């Protein structure tokens, strides 16, 4: 089970996530986000930590995306919106699920995984939608996940991975360390 803690803005939060067993830590490169970090900040935040470093991008031009990936020393690009790459890169294609889940189609050639997120921050979607896709390809479930509901999301969706950000925070970009630990533990136990 891949477990990602996203929206990392502080070194101490990155360390807690790594020590608690996160598979990946995420950095937001969307300037409108309250969790936005610059490439050099992300590089320092993730320095010498074992989890994969994931860059979250929204409509980022391919040249800029490749430059940020290199500057921040990232392992994976999680891409929302416009999608076009130049060169080899690990990609998680991020798609927002409509509230009812209807009329949704997933699929992205050349992507390691499909990252399914809710239509709004901090709210979840119908995890049965993710389960249907997870039967065909690697799926990461996000959107409204927290220590209290991640086991149920895993039970229903059977994803390759899970991701949380706002459900683990005291304030935007400031993680509650106990909630981070509980989320990772709950996800790992649910998978077993």
C-alpha positions, 0 to 999 in steps of 0.5 A, spaced: 500 500 500 502 506 497 501 512 502 502 519 501 502 525 505 501 531 501 501 539 502 508 538 506 511 545 507 515 544 513 521 540 514 518 537 521 512 535 518 516 531 512 520 528 517 514 525 521 511 522 515 517 519 513 519 516 520 511 514 520 512 510 514 509 514 508 511 511 502 511 518 499 511 526 501 507 531 496 509 538 494 504 543 491 507 547 485 501 551 484 502 558 486 494 559 488 495 554 493 496 555 501 501 549 501 505 552 495 512 551 495 518 553 491 522 548 488 528 549 492 524 549 498 521 542 496 528 540 495 530 542 502 524 539 505 525 532 502 533 532 503 535 525 505 528 522 506 526 515 504 519 516 501 518 518 494 518 526 493 512 527 489 510 534 485 503 536 484 502 540 478 496 544 475 496 546 468 504 546 468 507 547 461 512 541 460 518 545 459 517 548 466 514 541 469 521 538 467 525 544 470 521 544 477 522 536 477 530 537 476 531 543 481 526 540 486 529 533 486 522 529 485 521 522 483 514 523 481 509 528 477 502 528 479 499 532 474 492 536 474 489 539 468 493 540 461 497 533 460 503 533 455 510 530 457 517 531 454 521 525 456 521 519 461 518 521 467 514 517 472 507 520 472 500 520 476 495 523 472 490 526 477 483 527 475 477 530 479 471 525 480 464 529 479 460 529 486 455 523 483 461 520 480 457 519 473 459 521 467 466 519 469 472 516 464 479 514 467 485 512 463 491 515 461 497 512 457 504 512 459 502 513 467 504 509 472 497 511 476 491 514 476 490 519 482 482 520 483 481 526 487 474 529 489 471 535 486 472 540 492 478 540 497 477 536 504 471 532 501 470 525 499 467 522 493 463 515 492 469 510 493 465 505 488 467 509 482 475 508 484 474 500 485 471 499 478 477 503 475 482 499 480 480 493 477 484 495 471 489 499 473 493 502 479 489 507 482 490 512 488 484 515 492 484 522 495 480 527 497 477 528 504 481 522 507 483 522 514 485 517 520 477 516 521 475 514 514 481 511 510 480 504 512 473 504 509 476 507 503 481 502 502 476 496 504 471 499 498 476 502 493 481 497 493 486 502 491 494 501 490 495 507 494 491 513 498 493 520 499 491 525 505 493 533 506 487 537 509 485 532 513 491 531 517 492 539 518 492 544 524 492 549 519 493 549 511 500 547 510 501 545 518 500 538 519 498 535 526 503 529 527 499 525 531 493 525 525 499 523 520 501 517 524 494 515 525 493 516 518 499 512 516 497 506 521 490 506 519 492 505 512 497 500 513 492 496 517 486 496 513 491 493 507 493 487 511 
